[in-house]
Amino acid sequence: MLDEASTKLVSHKVRTAQEVAAAVGARPRDKKVIMCHGTFDIVHPGHIRHLLYAASKGDILVASLTGDEHIIKANFRPFVPQELRAFNLAALEMVDYVLIDKDPTPIKNIGIIQPDYFAKGYEYTRDGLHPRTAVEKEKPARKATAKVKAKRAAR
């Protein structure tokens, strides 16, 4: 996947939830831990802005990413395998730890790590998804779900 020198530079950041929890310690702690979660399939400027903003609100930034088996956004997704997506995030200076979430949601890992804050993207509101995001997400999801299920069944 990556050459040995590149792997050496970032591999210390890619950890399990238990390893991250041990590294940041139990609450209350001196440093504020902020966690965010996403697919991070193709990292774009919105991801970078979100991660920078999240990092500015705490001392330690933990980025968790959805594992390949739970991504049903569109046909042939994810484009980038989970291990490489984890290394991409780990290469970013503002990210302290990265974990690959084996569950469909980050709830279990939030419970394990117990961050002081959980940062959600701008498209999420107090009442759930922003209406425009909900509509955009719903349209491709219906078609993609059927295609992914068919693709998995064919394996």
HELIX and SHEET records of a PDB file:
HELIX    1   1 GLU A    4  VAL A   10  1                                   7    
HELIX    2   2 SER A   11  LYS A   13  5                                   3    
HELIX    3   3 ALA A   17  VAL A   24  1                                   8    
HELIX    4   4 PRO A   45  SER A   56  1                                  12    
HELIX    5   5 ASP A   68  HIS A   70  5                                   3    
HELIX    6   6 GLN A   82  ALA A   90  1                                   9    
HELIX    7   7 ILE A  107  ILE A  113  1                                   7    
HELIX    8   8 PRO A  131  ALA A  154  1                                  24    
SHEET    1   A 4 TYR A  97  ASP A 101  0                                        
SHEET    2   A 4 ILE A  60  THR A  66  1                                        
SHEET    3   A 4 VAL A  33  GLY A  38  1                                        
SHEET    4   A 4 TYR A 117  ALA A 119  1                                        
SHEET    1   B 2 TYR A 124  THR A 125  0                                        
SHEET    2   B 2 GLY A 128  LEU A 129 -1                                        
END                                                                             
